[in-house]
Amino acid sequence: MPGPRPVPALPSSMTQRSSLLTERTVDRRRTALFLFFFLPGIAMSSWITRTPDIRDQLEVSTAQMGLVLFGLSVGSMSGLLCSGRLVSRFGTRPVIGFGALLIPVSMLVIGAGATVPSPPLVAVGLCVFGIGMGAGEVALNVDGADVERTAGKAVLPLLHGGFSLGTVVGGLLGMAATAVAFPVHWHLVAAALVATAVLPYALAGVPSGVGRRGARQTPEAERGSAPPLWRDRRLLLIGAIILAMALAEGAANDWLPLLMVDGHGLDATVGSLVYVGFAAAMTVGRFSGEFFLERFGRGAVMRASAVSGALGLVLVIFSDNVVVASAAVLFWGLGASLGFPVAMSAAGDSGPDPTARVSLVATIGYTAFLVGPPGLGFLGDHYGLRPAMTLVLAFVVVAAFLAPAADARGRGSTAVHEEAPRSEDSDASPAPLP
């Protein structure tokens, strides 16, 4: 009886074509995710640079502005707590699309609230923004970590660089709009239109099924086999690092223009310019991150980032020289730039079920990024914004000591994903969030 026929080898030309198609698919997907990071950056910096104008139109104090920003906290917590379960059930694509759609909607609501004027309506708009940001960004990080495993190299710093680049572009436009007294509501309408125009193209590049729980696995089996993430010491240390560094980034995003206006006596236009400098430093840090990660490893890069951020915060808080304080924002931005994406990569490399780990750490990071800064408004109203930032400084100093926890596998970040290949059916799922 003749044996089985040998399977003919594929011609080299077909192998090369398949490789090219895979590279093109990864590039297209990376571009799509970059855009989804870029758009919230534009939207966020658009209203951040106009916060002095919005505060004046609403005629509210710093503490009352903190209450308005609390809408962002409520929305972001809602989005964060739901995101893990939504990704587990539907995959990352619909969650990313839903979150991105809420961004332009929120811009319209914030603009309407500033025009009326109505502090509650602005708070509602920020709540909508928080829901979209919280739900969408966690899904984006899960998808980005999956791209890292597919591509075999660091991708998340570049993707987060898209957010920072968006804040630079939006910040420059916001500064120009502030300088010519362009109406806030028309500014936010323009930002909403840009986001809406880009969404269809970006969403088409995100595959379906990533992060979705496999239908063949029962919930009981999943609960029995899921790693006890909350008892993983390394993962908790990484979570503490990302909490501190995300708070440093979020505090600047929410309060830096007002900090420079109220704390250092700059006018609104120059305050916006200082914020643009911060965003530019964040962008440079993230686009150059892969170079330093390859040469020095995550732990060293994370410690250097925390030291740089602490130095910037010290000078902004304690220096009465406006030029020194403004220049120190660059150290603050460089320091905060790599904390979030490097911690994401470290979380994915810290043990089994990398997608669940990324989801958990992303939730911690975005909680600090979106929920922490509004609380600074209450401290700022009682003690001033400059003294309130000492809380952020304390967290960043702690992160410098915890930095070695990010070195899950020693040097480099591209090795992160060698032992965590993507499953064929993309069934890796984030653990349900508490």
N, C-alpha and C positions, 0 to 999 in steps of 0.2 A: 504494500500500500504506500503510495507516494507521500512524502512528508509535506507539511504546509509550505506554500510558496513563500519565498523571502519577499519582504516588503521592499519595493524599489526605493532607493534613496532619492530625495527631491533634488532636482538640478540646482546647482549653485545659484543660478539666476533667480529661481523661485525663492530660495532661502533669503537672498539679498532683498528681493522685493517684499517678502514678508517682514523682514527687519525694518525696511524703510517705512512700511505701513504702520508698524508698531511705534516707531519713533514719531511719525507724523501724528498718530493718534494721541500719544503722550504730550506732544507739543501743543496740539489743539486743546487738549484738556487743561494743560497748564495755563495756556492763554486765557481760557474761559474762567478758571479760578482766579487768575490775576485780576481780571476785570471785576469779578464779584468782590474782591478785596478793595479794588480801586474805587468803586462807586460809593460805598459807605464812607470812605475817607473824604471824598469830595463833599458828600452830604454833611458829615459831621463838622468839618472845618468851615463849611458855609454858614452854619448857624453859630458855631463857636466864635468866629471872628465878628459876628454881629451881636454877641451877647451884651456888650455895653449899650448898643442901640436898643436892643430888645428890652433890657432892664429899664432904660429911660422911658421907652414907650409904655411899658407896663406900670411905671412909677412905683417900683417895689424896692425894698432894702436888700442887703446881701443875704440876710436870713430868709426873707421871703423868696428871693431868687433860689435859695437852697430848697425851699418847699416846691417851687416850680420844677426844679431839677429832680425832685423826688419822683415825679412822673416817669422819668427815665429809669429810675431804680425799680419801680413797680413793674414796668414793662419788661425790662431786661431780665429780672428774676423770673417772670412768667415764661419768657422765651427760653431761658436757660434750663429751667426745671422740666419743661416739656420737650426740649430738643432731643435728648437721648432716646426717649420712648418713640418720638416721631421718626427718628432715623432708623431705629430698630424695626419699626413696622413698615415704613414706606421707602426707606433708603435716603441717601443724601440729596438726590436731585430735586424732588418736590419740596423738601424742607428749605433748600437753598433758594429755589424759585419763590416760595412763599415769603421768606424773609426779605429777599431783594425787592419784591413788589411793595412791601410795606415802607420801604425807604422813601420813594417819591411821594407816597400818600402822606407820610409824616411831615415831609417838607411843606406840603400844601396846608396841612392843619396848623403847623407852627406859624407859618406866614399869616394865615387868617387870624390866629390868636393875637399876634403882634399888631395887626391892623385894627382890630376891633376897638380898643385893646382888651384882652381877657386872659389873665394869668391861668385860670383853670383850663382854657382851651389850649394854651401853649403847653401846659402840663400833659394834656391828653395827647397832643402831637408828639411830645417826647416819649410818652408811654408807648405809642405806636412804633416809634423809632426803636425803642428798647426791645420790644417784642421781635421786630424784624432782625435787629442786630444780634440779640441773644440766641434766637433759634437758628438764624442763618449762619452765624460765624462759627458756632460749634460744629455744624454740619460741614462747613468749609474746611475746618481743620481736620476732621475725620477723613474727608475726601483728599485733602492735601497730603496727609500721612500715607494714604493708600497710593498716591502718585509717587511718593518717595520710595515706597517698597517696590513699585513697578519699575521706576527709573533707576533705582540703586544709587541715588545721590541726593544730597540735601536740596530740598525744594521749598520748604516752609519759610526760611528767611527771605527768599525772593518773593514769595506770595505775600507775606506780611509787608515787604517793601512796597508792594502795590498799594496797600492801605496808606502807608506813609507818603507815597508819591501823590495819592489822591488828596491827602491833607495839605500837601504843599500847593498843588494846583488850586484846590478850593480856598486855601488860605490867601494866596496871591489875589485871586478874584475877589475874595471878601475884603481884603485890604483896599483894593482899588475901589470897590463899591462903597466902603466906608469913607474913603477920601473924597469921593464926589457926591456923598450923601445920597447914593442910589437907594430907593425905597427897599426896605427889608423884604416885604412880601414879594416883590418882583424878582428879587435876587433868589429867593427860595423857590419860586415857581420855575425859574430858569434851571436851577439845579435838579428839580424834579423832572423836567422835560428831558434833560441829558440822560439821567438814569433810566427813564422809561424807554428811550430810543435804543439803548445798548442792551437791555435785558434779553430780548429774543435771541440775538446772536450769541451771547454768553451762555444762555441756558442750553442751547443746542450742542455745546461742546462738552456737557457733563453727562456721563453715562448713567444709566439707571441701574439699580440693584446694589450699589456700593453701600455697605453698612447695614443692609437689611438682614434681619434674622431669618435663618433657613427654615423653610416650612416643615422639613423632615425632622426637626428637633423640637421636642416638646418643651414647654416652659419649665416643667418640673426637672427635666434633664438639664436644662440650661442653668437653673438655680443650683443644682447639685454640682455641676462642673465648673461654675464660674469661680475665678480666683477671688479670695477675700481682699479686694483692693484697698479697703479702708484700713487693713492691718498690714499693708505692705509699707515698711518703714522708708525705703528709698523713694517710693512713689509719693508718700506724704511729704518728704523733704523737698522733692521736686515741686509739689503743689505749693509748699510754703515759699519757694523761690519765685514761682510764677505769680503768686499773690502779691508779693512785694514789688516785683518789677512791673506788673500790670497796674498796680496802684500808682506807681511813679508816672507811667504813661498816661493813665486816665486822669490823674490830678492836673497834669499840664493841659490835656485836651479840654477839660471842663473849666479850668480856672486861670490859666496862664495870662490871657489878655487882661482880665480883671485884676490879677495879681500885679501886673506891671502898671496898670492904670491907678489902682487904689493904693498899692503898696510902694510904688516907686515914682508916682506922679507923672507918668507918661500920658500923652493923649491917646485917644482910641485908635487912631491910625498907626501910630508907632507901636502901641501895644499889640496890634494885629501883626505888624512886621516882626516883632520879637517871636510871636507864636509861629510865624512862617519859618523863622530861623530854627526853632525847635523841630518843626516837621521836616525841614531839609536835613538836619543832622540825623534824625531818625531814618530818613530815606537812604542817606549815605551809609549809615551803619548796617542797614539790612541788605543793601545791594553788595556790600563788600564782605558780608558775614561769612560766606562760604570760604573765601581766601584764608581768613584767620582761623576758622574752625578746622580746616584741613591741616594747618601747620601747628596749632597749639592745643587743640582739643577743646571740648565743651567746658570742662571745669575752669580752665585758665581764662577762656573767653568770658565766661559768666562772671568770674570774680573781677576781671578788668572792667566789665560793663557796670557792675555794681559800684565799684570804686569811682568810676567816672561819673555815674549818676549821683552818688553821694557828694562828690566834690562840687558838681553843678548846683545841687540843692543848697549846700552850705553857703556858697557865694550869693545865690539869689536871696536866701533868707537873711543872712547876717551882714551882707555888704550894703552900705548906704550909697555907694558909688553907682550911679545909673548905668554907666558904660560897662563896668565890671559885671554887674548883675545881668545885664542884657547879653554880654558875651558868654557868661556862665551857662546860659540856657543851652548853648551848643554842647557842653559837657553833659548836661542833663539829658538832652536828646540822644546823644551817642550812647550814653549809659543805658537808657531804657530801650534802645532799638532791638537788641538781640535777646532780651530776657524772655519774651513771650515765645517766639518761634523756636529758640534753642531748647527751652523747657518742654515744648511740644514734642520735639524729636527725641529728647531724653526720655520722656514718658513712654513713647512708643517702643523704646529699646529697653525698658526697665523690667520686662518679664513677659509671660505669655498673654495672649489676647490683647495685642497692641491697640486695636481700635477702641476697646473699652477703656483702656488706660488714657488714651488721647482724649476721649470724650469726658472722662472724669476731671483731668487736669485742665482741659479747656473750660469746663464749667467753673472751676475755682478761679481761673484767670479772668474770665469775663465777669464773674461776680465782683472781683476787686476792681476791674477796669470800669464797669458801668455803675456799680452800686456804691463803692467806697467814696469816690469824689464828692457826691452830693452832701455826704456827712461833713465834709470839710467846710461847707458853707455855714453850718451852725457854729463850728469852732471859729471860723473867720469872723462871724458877726460879734462874737464875744471877745476875741483876742486879736483879731486882724488876720488877714490871709497869710501874711509872711510867717507869723508864729504858728499858724495852723499847719503849715507845710513841714514843721519839725516832726510831725507824726509820720509823714511819708519818708522823711530822712531816716527815721529809726528803723522802719521796715527794710529800706534799701541796705542799710548797714548790716542787718541780720542776714540778708540774702548773700552778702559778700562772704560771710562765714559758712553758709550752707552750700556754696558753689560747687564743692567737690562731688556732691550728690548727682550733679548733671553728667559726670563722667561715667556713665553706665558701662561703657565698653572701652574706656581709655581714649585714645586719640582719634580725632576726626569725627565727622558726622555722617559721612557717606557709608560707613560700615554699619550704620544703625540698622539697616533693613535687610542685611544679608541672611539673617536667620528667621526672618518673618515674611516669607513669600506670600503673595496674595493668593487666596484660594481661587480655584477656577470659577466658582459661581459667585464670588464676592459676598459670601455669607457672613464674613466677620462682622459682628454687631457690637455697638456700644452697650455696656451694661445699663439697665434702667437706672436713672438718676433718682436719688431720694427726693 
